[in-house]
Structure formats: structure tokens, C-alpha cells
Amino acid sequence: MQLCIFEDDRYRNLEPFSFYRPTFELVCGKNTLREKILLSYPGIKYSLLCRAYLAPLLEAQNPGIEVNNISDDDCLFINGNILASKDLSVIIPLKSSRELIYQNGDNLIALHLSGKNLLELKKHLDIPISKSLFTGLPVEKVDVKSVQYIWDLIYQNSNELNSDIELYSSSKKEKILGKVYEGAHYIEKENILIEEGAQIKPGVVLDASEGPIFIDKNAVIFPNAVIEGPAYIGEGSLVKSCATIYKNVSIGKICKVGGEVEGSIFFPYTNKQHSGYLGHSCLGSWVNIGADTNCSDLKNNYSNIKVNLYGEEVNTGLQFLGLIIGDHSKTAINTMFNTGTFVGFSCNIFGEGFPDKIIPSFAWGGSSGILTYNVEKSINTARIVMARRQKKMSDAEENVFRYIFTSTQKDRIKKGLTY
């Protein structure tokens, strides 16, 4: 029996982050969606299914794991966009005596496949799976949440932080392992985890009265910073002096964060070092936010925030939604963003005033207009940025850059650009 984590055919709803990674590598809480699934099936042999252009990069990042290949003749497929609870393996057992589709409403959650259905699927492993391929199979309804849009990551982050940290801390005999300097302050110390190598400098306030706080290995919290739980500060990340990290914030590894942040997710290797407010936002990897960049996350009339996805207006049903900014994108100093702004992959945003609320990938400019960001210059900049973190861009990563540039050309043309 093999476990397989896959992408479904609604991956476009999770752009711009799904440009650069499969949907199961998205982050919510402390962990990626894939990590949550695997915690429920410890030690299981598993494989990963993703879009064809991402496969070489995913293989390089996961040596020894099968990508777009299934070697068993009986397989449990789990949708990589679900928010797996610790009892997922009870809700969806690894073994089944029959082929079966698991759904929550209309959302595909999982499939048990064998025989001819599995053989047929093996012919198409490099394209997202659709439940329409298996209309003849019986359906079982399950209460399992999934991520349908990017803002679901933001608004499920509080629950996921609580559950991820609780699961991790349940096996910890000692919770404070890092160095805490005299003059640092705890509120509800029993809800705080500080891993080995982490440093909590004088004047820091860790307030876990409304949720747990997890400071991971070698993270440094600079003097006079304030962190409210639930919050996760990733391995090797820096929270700068006088930063205010309000509740429901996840910061990935090797990030630098300052200013005021609330209800937001930072993917690894992203910097927002300086003053400025980000609320109810999500930032991809290798993003750099210039000093005094601010976003609005609440409309002046307090109405629900609507976004335009591929020409269709979608009412998020949310009162708070800030900035969604894709991997390798950057903002200049004093950049301003309106509520519910989406910035694509590898953009450079600058200038006075508010830029458009939908900015296509490889855009260069701001409110006064945008140009196409030349892909060669974009790749060269990314190499320099990655080298600053002792990372070298691989051929697989460069190929992904080029693929994204080509595949998003139509989005730039809709904005009046020539290529």
C-alpha cells in the first residue's frame, strides 16, 4: 500500500504561490500542508504528484521520494490542499477493501484506487487530478477542511498554529531550551516553546495568553520586540528591535521581520526588516519588503473585500484581507497597497500612490504604469539574492522561472503589456 499526495485541478486558485511550488508545499500554521498529512501516517511510503514543469525541482528538493511515479498496485491518494488533522488516518484509513472517493461537499479530499482505475491514472500522473475522472466510484462524505483560495491559508492560520504547536509540544519534556536574557518577559510561560540556539534579548515580551508561541532553533528576538500568540518564528529567523508581532503570525525559516505584523504568513527566506504595517497578508519566499511599505487590510466602509480572479469577481466574504505577494517579488520604500491586492511572481513594485490591485507576474513599476520585468534580469537578481543566503540557483529553478514567465504572458498582455 502506497500513499500519494497530489494536486487537484483548482491549483490556479492558489496563485501566485502555486506558480513556484505544488499546492501541498503551501504553509498554514507551523507546517506545510504536506507535513500535516504525513504526521497522520508516520513511516508510510509515499510519493508526490505535481504539474510536469515543477517535477524536476520537486525531485531535487526531495531526494529519495518518488515524484510523478507510483510503484504500488494499491494506493491512497490524498489531496495536497487539505488541512489534515492529527486523526486524519482514522477518518481516511490507509487500507480499504474497495475503491472509494472521499469528499467534503463538492471538494475532493482523497481516493482509494487499485486495478484498472489506478492503471489508467498512471498514464496521466503529471497533470492535476480531477474527481470527474472517477464518476463511477462510490462516495463517502468526510469532515476534512481544505484550502480553496489563498485567503483560506490566512484565516485558518490561527487554528493551525494552535494545533501544530500543540502536537509538537506534546512530546517535549522541557520547553525553554534557548537563551533567555535577563529583562525578557513571559506571559503564560507554560504556553511558550523556545528551541535550542534561540535567543530572547532584554526587553522582549512574549505574550501567550491568547495562544502558544514557538520560537524555533537559532531564531533571535531582538530587544524590545513584542510577540503575541499564537505565533511561530521559524528556524534562524530574526525579529528586529521594537517589532510588534500580533497574534496569528507564521514566520518561516531564515526570515527578517520588523515593524508591525498581524494575522500573516511569511514563507521562508523573506525579509520585511523595517517599519511599516502588514496585516492579514501572505508573502512567498525570497520576497523583500522595502522600508515603510504599508498595506490596508480593511476597507473604509467595512464591507467585504472582493478580488478579481481571471476576469471573475470573487467576494471573499472577509472584512480583513491585505497583501498577497508572490515569490521573488519586491517593494521599494514607502510603497502602499490597497485591501486585497495580489502581486504576482518576480515583480518589482515602486512609486507613489496605490498600484493596481491585480499585478501580473514579472511586472516592473507601480501606480504610474508597469513594464515587463525582463526574465534574464529577473533571474540574475534572484541569483544574487539567493547567494546572500548561501543558496545557489539550480538549473531546475531557472527552468521554473522561464516557464512561469512564458505561461503568465497572457496576464501581462491583458494589462496592456506587449509580452
N, C-alpha and C positions, 0 to 999 in steps of 0.2 A: 504493500500500500504506500502510495506517494502523496504528499501534499503539494499542491501547486497554487501559488499566489499570482493572480492575473489582473490585468487592466480590462475594464469594460468599455463599451463604445461611447461613453459620455465623458471621456477624458478631456475634451475641449472645454467643458465647463470649469475645469481646474487650471486653465491657462491664466497667467503666464508661467506658473510653476511647473506645469506638466510639459512645457517645451523641453526642459533640461533634464527631466527625470521621470521615471514611471510614477504613476499615481500612488503606488504603495510606499514610495520614499518621501511622501509629504509628512510634515511634522504636526502633531497636535498633542499638547501636554509636554511630557519629557521625551517621549519616544516617537519614532516613525510609525506609520500605520503597519508596515511590515513587522516591526519589532513587537508590536502589540499582539499580532496574530501568532507569532512564533512562541511568545511566552505562554500561550494556551496549549501548545503542542510541543513540549520540551523534548529535544533529542530526535525529532522526526526528520527523516529525509525529505527534502523539499526542493522544488525548482521554481523559477520565476519566468513569467511570460510578459513580454513588453512589445511595444512597437519596434519594427525592424531597425530603424536608424539609431535607436537607443541601445540595442543589444550589445554591440562591441564595447561601449562604455560601461554598461552594467556588468559584463563579464570581467572586465579589467578591475572593477571595483569589488568583485565578489569571487575571487579565485576559489575553485573547487565546487562552486554552485552551478548547477545546470541552468542555462538561460535559453528559453525557447526550444526546450527539448524535454520529452517525457520518456523515461526508460521503463516505467512500470506499466502493467496492463490493467491496473485498477487505481483510480486517482480521485482524491477530494480536491476540487477546485474552490478556492476562496477568493472572493472579490477583494482586491487590494485597497478599495476605498472605504472599507468598513472600519468602524471604531470598535475593535474587539475587546470584550470584557474578559476578565480572568476566568470566567466559566464558559467561554466560547466552545471548548471541546465537549462540554456537556450538552449545550444547545445543538451543536453540529458535531456529532461523533465522527471520529476518523474513519471508522468502518461502517459500512451499510450493506444490508442484504439485497438492496435494489438500487437502481439508478433513480436519481431524485434531484429536483430543483428546490432550493431554499429561497424564499422571497420575504421581504418586508414590504407590504403593499405591492407596488409595481417594481420595486427595486430588487435586482438580482443580488443575492448575498453569497450563495455557494451552489455547487453542483457535485453530485457523486456520479462519475461516469466510468463505464467499462465497455468491453465488447465493441460493437461496430460504431457506436456513438463516439467512443474515445478514439478509435482508429480514424474516423472522419475528422475529428478535431485536430489530430496530429498533423494533418495536411495543411493547417492554417494557423500555426502557433505564433506567427509574427504579426498578427492583426488582433485588435481588441475583440474580446468575446461579447456576443450579444445573446440575450436569452431567447431571441427569436429563432436561433438555430436549433432549439430543443423544445419545440412547442408540444411534442407528443409525450413528454415526460410528466409524471405526477409532481405536484407542487405542494410543499409544506411551508406554512407561514411561520416565521420566527421573529422574535422581537430583538433585532440587531440593528443598531444605528449605522448609517453610512454618511459619507461626505459627498454631497451633490454639487456644491458650489464652494468657492474659496472662502466665503464668509462663514461657512459651517465650521471650518477649522478654528476661526477666531471665537465663535460663540460656543463651541464645545470645549474650548481650551481650559476653562475653569474646572469642569468635571474631570477632564482627562489628566490635568495636573494633580488633582486630589487622588484619583485612582492610581496613576502611575507611581507617584511618590509613596503612597500607602503600601503598594505592592513591593516596592524596592525596600522600604524601611522595615518591613515586617521580618526580614532576615538579618537585620543589623542589630548587634548587641550593644554597640557603642555608636552614638550619633554624632558626637562632636570630635572629629579626628584632626582637623586642620588647626592652624594657629589663630587664636582669637586674642587680639591685643587688649591691654587694659584700656578701658574707656569705651569699648564697644558695648552695645546694649541689646538684650533679648527681650521680647515679649512673647510669652508662651514658648519657652525654651524647648519643651518636650516635642514641639511640632517642627523643630529645625534640625536639618542634617547638614553637616559640614564635612566634606571628604578630605582625605589626606592631601597635603600640599596646598590646600586653600588657605588664604589669609584674609582675616577680617580686621581692618585697620581701626584706630581710635575714632570715636565719634559715630561709627556706623550704628544704625538702628535696624534690627531685623524683627519685624512685627508679624508674628504668625498667629495672631488672634483670630483671623478670618480664614486661615488656610495654611498649609505647610509651606516651608521654604527649603529648597535643596540647593546648596552651593557645592558644585561638583569639583573634582580633583583639580588642583593648581589654579583655580579661579582666584582672583584678587578683587576684594571690595575696598575701594579707596576711602580715605577719611570722610566722614560726614555724609556718606550716602545713606539713603533710606530705601528699604525694600519691604513691601507688604506682600504677604502670602494670600493665595497660593502663587508661588513663583519658582522658576527653575533657572539657575545660572550655570551654563554649560562648562565643560572642562576647558581650562586655560583661558576663559573669558575674563575681561576686565570691566568692572563697573566703576566709572570715574567719580572723582570727588564731587560731592553735593548732588549727585544724580538722585532723582526720585523715581523709583520703580514701583508703580502702584500694582494692585492685585491683577492676577490673570495674565502674567507675562512669562513667556518662554524664550530664553536666550540660548542659542546653540553654542557649540564649542568654538573657541578662538574668535570671539566677537569682542568689540569695544563699544560700550554703551554709556552715554551720558545724557544730561538734560532730563526731560520729563516723558515717561513712557507709561501707557496704561493699556491693558487688555490686548496685548500684541504678541506676535510671534516673529522671532528672528531665526532664520536658517543659519547654519554655520558659516564662519568666515565673513561676517557682515559687520560694518562699522557705522555707528552713529555716536561719535565721540563727544559732540558739543551740545550746547544749549539748543532748545527747540522742542516742540511737543509732537509726539506721535501717539495717537490713540486709536484703538480698535483697528489695527493695521497688521499687514503681513509682509515681510521682507524676505526675498530669496537670498541665495548665497552670493558672496562676492559683491554685495551692494555697498556703496559708500554714500552716506547722507551728509551733505555739507552743513557747516555751522549755521544755526538759526533757521534751518528748514523746519517748517511747521505744516501740519495738516489739520483741516477741520474734520471732525467726526460726528457733528451734529448740525442739522440744518436750522436756520434761524426760526423757521415756523414749526419746528419739532415734528415734521411729517416723516413718513417712511422714506428711506433712501432707495432710489431707483437707479439701475445701471443698464447700459446698453450692451448686450452681448450678441455680436454677429447680426446687427441690424434689428434685433428684437429687444424691446424694453422689458426688463425684469424687475418687478417690485420685490426687493429683498425681504420686506416685512420688518426691517430693522430700523430703529431710530438712530443707532450709532454705527457708523462704518467710515473708516478713514482711508488710508492709502494702501493699495496693493501694488507692489513694485517688484518686477521680475529680476532674475539673476543677472549679475554683471551690469546692473544699471546704477546710475549715479545722479546726485543732485548737487548744484552749486550752492554757495552760501545764500541765505535769505530766500530760498525757494519756497513758494506757497502752493499748497494743494487743496482743492475743494473736497467736500464729502464724496466718498465713493469713487475716488479716482483710481483708474487702472493704468499702470505703466508697464510696457512690455519688456522683452528680453534685450539686454545690452543697449540701453538708452542713456543719453546724457541730457539732463533737463536743467535749464538755467533761464535767467531773465526775470524781469519784474512782472507782477500780475499773476493771475491763476492760469496755468496751461489748461488745455482741453482735458476733459475727464476721461477720455479714452485715447491713450498714446500708443501707437503701434510699436512693435519691436524694431530695433535699430533706428530709433528716432534721435535727432540731434536738434535741440532748440527748446522753445517754450511758448509763451503766450503770443509772441510776435510772429510765430510760424516755426515750422520744423523742416529740416532737411533729412535725407537718408544718411545714416552713420555708415560710412564705408566699412565693409566687412573686414578688409585687411587691417585697417587701423583699429577696429574693434578687437580683433584677435591679438594684435600686438600689445594693446593696452592690457588686455586680460592676462597675457603672459607676464607683464611687468608686475601687475597686482598680485598674481599668484606667487611669483618669485619672492615677494616680500614676506610671504608666509612659508617659504621653503618648499613650495609646490611647483612642479613643472607641468605645463600643459601637455597632455598626451596627444598623440595623433587622433585617438578616438574622440577626445574632447574637441579638438579643432574641427573634425568632421561634423560633429553635432552643431557647432557654431554655424558652419556653412549650410548645413541642412535647414536650420531654423531661419537663417537669412533668406534662403530661397523660398521656403514654404510660407513665410509671412509677407512676401512681396505684395500679394493681393490686398493685405490690410493697409499697407502704405499707399498703394495706388488709390484706395478709397478715400484717403486723406489728401489726395492731390499730388502725391509724390510720383516721380517717374519710374522708380524701381525700388 
